[in-house]
Amino acid sequence: MNNQLGLLPTDLCLAIVEACDEIIRGEWHEAFVVDVIQGGAGTSTNMNANEVIANRALEILGHKKGQYKHLHPNTHVNMSQSTNDVCPTALRVTLIIMCRDLIATMVSLQRSLENKAREFQDIIKVGRTQLQDAVPMTLGQEFRAYAIMIAEDICRLDEAKDLVREINLGGTAIGTGLNAPIGYAKLITARLSKLTGIRLKTSANLVEATQDAGAYVQLSGVLKRVAVKLSKICNDLRLLSSGPRCGLGEINLPNMAPGSSIMPGKVNPIIPEVVNQVAFQVIGNDLTITMAAEAGQLELNAMQPIIAYDLFESLSLLQRGIHTLCHKCVRGITANPKRCRELMEKSIGLATALNPVLGYEKSTKIALEALHTGKSIYSLVLEKNLLDKARLDELLSPENMIVQ
């Protein structure tokens, strides 16, 4: 762009482009030595890149490294730019790419959960609230709810990703565009959009965009939301598969590894446990990102490096964790229909269906008596001649109690 505008000689431009292409191919990465967590809002990383590019370009031109009178890292490589617009733009482009990858992985998980919902749609079980028996439902309904939870978060992540498309490139130091040619911001945004295939747009106010970290907070909040709901689903999978004989045992998770160094035959739910831990890390990262965003002062937020580091980590962890959950757990889940039916028929939650006919007080007494005596709701109602068998069969049929 600087060459096109007549600001950068063609020979220097071609050398810089060739050096950049080599870096893109993976060369010279050993020359990038700056730690990602740094002061200066990313200046160290930006200058590390400028110096590597400049020195390699000098070699391409036939000069020695460090002969900056021929091609300078600030004057030529950093021309029309500043750390304060280049680093945020690079961050946002990367975030969009990583969000796309995460969304694709979430779609795979959603589809796998939907497939399980269809597979389990006729398996009746007892629902639970506060870990206590509630009313009948199908295992398919349980898994469909999980699929919908993931689908909702795909939409929220897509919305957050859209906010990140707005960049401040061309604003230079504080957003006023000092040392950049007139119109440079729109021209460079159009060029970058074409190169990346991402519909980037120049912020309406570059001064605001240079200091505002709101889009990062929004994205991190959505990632936390994904993590929280994902962890809740994994908690459920661990509970539903607990046992194998002394727990709920309504589903079976794929056996991924022996679960004990001392107890023979024990198999632990290691994949959901891994994803739980991923969620904890993402939730912690969100707090760091929130504090870093709040710590901005005046025209710049110097804490951007840790924001970038933690957003990248959260996106990467979630993408890998969800992929593992989908392929090594959800797709291999099987159901135990007999166990589901057995627990459902023992549930005192069936008494809820008697409320409209017998009233809440009488239904409660029956439920409590069933609990204390071990008798079923069904047998107690018949024993007390509260309803005839035909009417009771209709009311307590689990199939009639399930609203699809």
N, C-alpha and C positions, 0 to 999 in steps of 0.2 A: 504494500500500500504506500509506504514512504517513497519507494522507487517510482511508483505510478504518479505520485504527486510531485515528482521532481526534486525530492528532498534527499534521496539516497542514491549515490552513483550505482550504475548497473553492475559493475564488477564487484563492488562490495555486497550488493544485494544478492547476487548469485552465489557468492561464497558463504554468506550467512544462511541462505536457503539450503545449500548443500550440507552445511554443518548441522542444521536442524534436522534434515532428513536422516542423517546418520544417527542422531540421538533417538529419533523416532523408531529407527530400526533396532534400537537396543544397544548401540555402541556408546562408549564413554560414560556409562552409568557409574562406573567406579569414581569418576571425577565429581560426582554430586555427593558432597561430604557433610553438608549442613544438617543438623538434627531438625526434624519437623517442628518440634516444640521450641519456639524461639521468640525473642522480643522483636519489635520493629514491624509487626504486622505482616511479616513475610519478606522483608527486605533482604535478609541473608540468603534465603532460597532464590529470590529473584536475581540477585547479583551473582550467586553461584552459577545460575543458568546463563546469565549474560556473559560471564567470564569464560565459561566452557565454550560457548558458541563463538565468542570473539577469538579465542586462542586457536580453536580448530579452523575457523575461517582464515585466520592469518596464515596457518600452515597451507591451506588450500591455495592461497594467493602466492605462496612461495616465501613467506616471511617466517621469522621465528616467533615463538610464543612470547607474549609480553611486549612486542613492538607495537604498542597501541597508537603510535603516531600514524600508522597506516589504517588501522581499524580499531575503534575503541568500544569497550563493552557498554559504556554509558552513552557516548555521543552517537554511535551508529546502531548498535544492537537494541538499545533501549529507546531509540528515537521515537518521539511522540507518545511515549508511554511512561507509566510510573508503577511502582510496586502496588500502589493503592487502587489501580484499576485492572492491572494485569492479573494479579493473584486472585482477586475475587472472581474475575471472569473465568479463569482456569478452574477454580473451585466449582463454579456453577455448571460449567460444561461437564465436568466429571460427575457431579452429583446427578445430573439429568441422565447420563449414561448408566450410572449405577442404579438409579431408581427404575429405569426401564428393565434392567436385569432382575431386580427384586420383584417388580410387578409380574414379570413372566413366570417367575418361580412361584409366586403366590397364586397365580392362575392355575398352575399345575396342581397345587395343593387343594385349591377349591374344587377342581374337577374330580380329584381323587376322593374327596369327602362326599361329593354328590354321588359318585359311583357307589360308595359304601351306603349312602342313604337309600338308594334304589335297591341295593342288595339286601338290606335289612328292613325293608319297608313293611314286611308282614310279621316281624318278630315283636311280640308284645312283651312289655316289661313294666316295672313300676318306676314312675318318676320320683324324684326326691327334691325336697327343699330343706335347707338347713341340715343336710345329711340325714333327714328323717323321711320315712315313707310318705309319699304324696298320693298321686292318682296314676292310673295306667297311661301309658304312651307306647309308641313303637320305638325300637332302636333306630329305625330309619329317621324318625322325627328328631331324635337326638343328634344324629350325624348331619342332618340337613341344616339344623340350627348352626352347627359349626361351619358348614359351607357358606351360609349366609353371612356369618360374622367375618369370614375372610373376604367375601365379595364386597362387603361394605368398606373394609379397609383398603381394598384395591382402589375404590373410587376416591377415598380420602387421600391416598398417596398420590394418585394422578393429579388431584387438585393442588396438592402441595408442590409437586414437581413443576406445575405450570407457573407457580410464583417465582421459581428459580430461573426461569427463562429471561428475566429482566436483568440486564447487565449495565455496568457503569464504565465500560471500556471507552476511552476517549476523554474521560473526566480528569485524568492525570492525578495530581497530588491530592486535591480536596474536592474535586468535582467541577471546578471552574474551567477546566480545559486548558490551563496554562501550558505553553510549549507544544500544543497540538494544533495542526492546521484547522481552519474553519471548516466545519462539516465532517471532520475526521471521524467523530463518534458514529454517525449513521453509516458512513462508508465502510468502516472497519467492522461494524456489526453485521452488515450485509455480507461482507466477504467471509467472515467467520461462520455465519449461518450456512453459507454455501459449502464451505470446507467440511463442516461437522455434520451437515444434514439436520441440524437442530434449528427450529424457528426461534432464534434469539431476537430480543428487541431491546433497544436503547431505553433506559429509564427516562421517565418524563422529566425528572429533576436529578441531575447527576450529583449535586451536593448532598441531597438527601440519600441517594443510593450509596454513596461512598461511606457513609457512617451508619446506615441502618442495617441491623442484623436480623430484622424481623422474619425474613423468609427462612433463615436457618433455624430460628426458634420454632416456626410453624412446621417445618419439615421434621425436625427432631421430635416435636410433640406427636406428630403422626406416627413416627417410628416407635415411640414409646407406646402409643395406643396399640399398634400392631403387636408389639412385644407382650403387653399386658394380656391381650385377648388370646394370643398364641399360647402363653404360659397357662392361662386358665383352661384351655382345651387340653393341654398336656397333663394338667392336674387331674382332669376328668378321666383321661385315658388311663392314668395310673390307678385311679380309684376303681374304675369299671373292670380293669383287668386284675385287680388285687386277688390274692389267693396263693396257690391255685385252689385250695380247698377251704380255707378259713377266711376268705374275703368275699367280695361281691362276685367275681368270676363270671361276669356277663359277656365279656369279650376276651379274646386272646391276642396279645401282641406278638409279633414275630420274635423268635428267640435269637438275639444278636450275639450274646456272649454269656458264659457261665457267670452267675451273679454272686458267688461267694467263694472265698478261699478256704472255708471250713465246712459250710453246710452243703452236703451232696444234693444235686438235683435242683438247687435254687437258681432261678433265672430272674434277673432284675429288669425293670423297664428303662433301660439305659438311654434309649433315644429320647423319650419325653424328658428324662432328667437332664440330658444335654441341652435341650431346647429351653427348659426352665432357666438354666444357667446363662444361656445366651440372652434371655429376656432380662435377667437381673443386670447384666452388663449394659444393655441398651438403656435401661431405665436410669442407671447411674450416669451414663454418658449424657442423657438428657439434662440432668441437673448441672453437669459441668458446662454444657452448651448454654444453658439458661444464664448461669452466673457470668460466663464469658461475654455473652451478648449484653448483659446489663452493665458490664465493666467498661463499655465504650465511653470515650470522653470527647466532647466537642466534635471535630470534623472527621474523626477516624476511630475505628475500633482496633486497638493494637493486639487484642486477644484472638484475632482471627485464626492463627495457626492451630490453637487447641480446638477451636470450633471445627475446622477442617478435619483434623485428626480424628476427632470423636464421631463426626458424621460419617466419615469413610469407614471407620471401624463398625459402627452400628449397621450401616447398609451391608457391609461385607458379612458380618456375623449373621444377620437375619437371612440374607440370601442363602448362605451355606447351611444354616440351621434348618430353614424351611425345606430346602432341597433334601436334606438328610431325613427329616421327619416324613416327608412325602414318600420318598423312595424306599426307605429302610424301616418304615413303621406303618403308616396309614394304609398303603397299598396291600400290605400283608395281614391286616387285621381280619380275624374271623370271629363269628358270634357263637355263643352257647345258648341256643333257643330254649332248651329244657331248663337250664338254670334261670334264665330270664322269666320263664313261665312260673317256675316254682316259687321264686321270690315274690312275684306279683300276686300269686294266689294266697300267699301268707300275709300279705300286707293289710294292715288295718286301715290303710288309706281308702280301701274300697268302700268303707262306711260313708264316705263323702257323697256317693251316689244316692244314699238313702235320705239325705237332707230334705229334698223337695217333698218326699212322701211322709216320712216319720218325724221330720223336724230335727233341728240341730241338737237339742238336749238329749232326746232319746237316742239319736244316732251316736252321740258321744258316749253314752252309757254302754251301748253295744260294743263300740270300739275298745273302750277300756276293759270291759269284761273279756273280750277276745284276747287282749294283750295279757291279762292276768291269768286266764285259764288255759290259754293255748288253743282254744277252739277257734274255728273260722267264723268270720262275719256271717257267712251263708248259713252255717248250721245253727247259730244262735238266733237268727231271725226266724227260722223255721221252728226251732224249739219253743220260742215264745209266742208262736202263732201271730206274728206281727204282719206277715204278708203271705199270700199263697205262693206255691212253688213257681207257677208260671210267671207271676208278676216279679218275683225275686230273681228268677233267671234272666228276665229282661233287664232289670235294673243293674244287676251285678255282672252282666256280660261285659268283659273287658273291651270287646270289639265295639259295643254300644257306647262305651265311655270315652272313646278316642275320637277327637275331632281332627280330621285330616286337613 
